Amino acid sequence: MFTLLRDLRRLRRDIGLIRPDRGRSLAIRHVDAGSCNGCDHELTLTSSPAYDLQHLGLGIVASPRHADVLLVTGAITTRMQGPLLTAYAAMPQPRLVAALGDCALGIGLLGDPTEVVGPLDAVLGVDLRIPGCPPTPDTIAAALLTLIDNPPAVIPQR
Ligand code: SF4
């Protein structure tokens, strides 16, 4: 499905049609709050030529100050709760939060529960949920593109 969507976008570009996203783009700041790295690995694959998310307007940025979306992997550990909230506070408004993977969604937490705060929505409001353990690059790419193609009607102001 994602491949079809990508090829359709490329075809529109190649024949000179106006892009359906009208040039919009989103910058994503990824934070690993306590994952096993499985979700992070799959996320990295979405930057490969097979998915080419940058070309579709979705890019990973190094600083939360440049980010529109905070993308979180892993259950929220007590050690990462503070840095996660600091990154969120540094983002400009409007800002979105996405939970990537079952751990971030609170389904099957990893590790010692005394060292885990809980799922992401115990700490921040979640605008996009991407289930899976880990979700495939296809699933991740398609879910992130919905933020451009069908953005939330009202972007939360927190
Ligand atoms: S959801 Fe699965 S792959 Fe992702 S961090 Fe948790 S255990 Fe690892």
Residues whose N, C-alpha, C, O or C-beta is under 5 A from the ligand:
A	BS01	SF4	S35 C36 N37 G38 C39 G74 G101 D102 C103 G132 C133 P134
